[in-house]
């Protein structure tokens, strides 16, 4: 069964440098299929936004070049990619 899990907050040294949204992981059991992350963007080059990266059975996707405005939209795009790349599995 696949489920979304919110990434934990940074601790210690990472807390100082990685502030802001932490993102989500789409998991199946102990396996992480897709990660949704926030890109703060560059001041004048690119606005901030959300993207996902995934690796399923050697098929990879990274949407960092096409940022979306909300985490929910990025999660929907990731769900659609997972369903396209990996057909539904029967009950185990």
N, C-alpha and C positions, 0 to 999 in steps of 0.2 A: 504494500500500500504506500503510495506516494503522499508526502505531506510537506508543507512549508514550515521551516523553522527559522526564527529570527536569530541572526548571528549575535553572539555574546559581545558585551562591551569590552573594549580593550582594558588591560590592567597594567599597572606599573608604568614603565617607560613609554609604552604605546599610547597610553591615555593622553599624554602631553601632545603627541604629534598627529594622532588619528581621531580628531574630534568630528562630530557630526553623525550623519546617518550610517548605520553599520551594515545594512543589507539583509538578505535572506538566502536560505539554502533550500533547494528542493531535494528531499531525501527519500530514499527507499531503503528501509532497514538502516544499516550503518553506512550505506553508500550515498555520497553526495553527487547528484546528477547535474544540477545547475546551481550557479551562484548569481544572485542579483546584487549589484553594487552601485553605489553612488559615486559619480565623478563630479568634484567641485568645479571643474572647468578651469579655464584660464581667463584672466581678467578681461582681455580684449579679443581673444581668439575664439573662444568657444563658451557658450553658456553652460551652466551646470545641468546635470540630468542623470538618468538611471540607465543601466545596460545590464546584459546578462552574458555569462560565459558558461559553456557546457561541453562535456565530453562524454559521449555515450557510445560504447562499442567502437571506438576509433573515429567516430564522426564528431567533429568539433564545430563549435559556433562561438563567435565573439562579436557582440554588437556594439563595441565601444565607439565605433565611428558613427552610429546612428542612435544618439541618446533620445530618450523619451522623458516627458516631464514628471511622471509619477512612478512610484515603486509598483503600484498595482498594475499599471500598463506594462511595465517590464516583466512582471510576473505572468501576466496573460500571454505576452509574446513568448516567454520561456515555456509555458505550458503547451502552447500551440506547436512549438518546435519539438518538444519531447514527444508529443503525440504523433507528429509527422515522421520523426526519425525512428521511433520505437513503437510498433503497434501494441495495443493493450495485451497484457498477458492474462492467461486464465487463472482461476483461483488455484492456489497452491495447497 
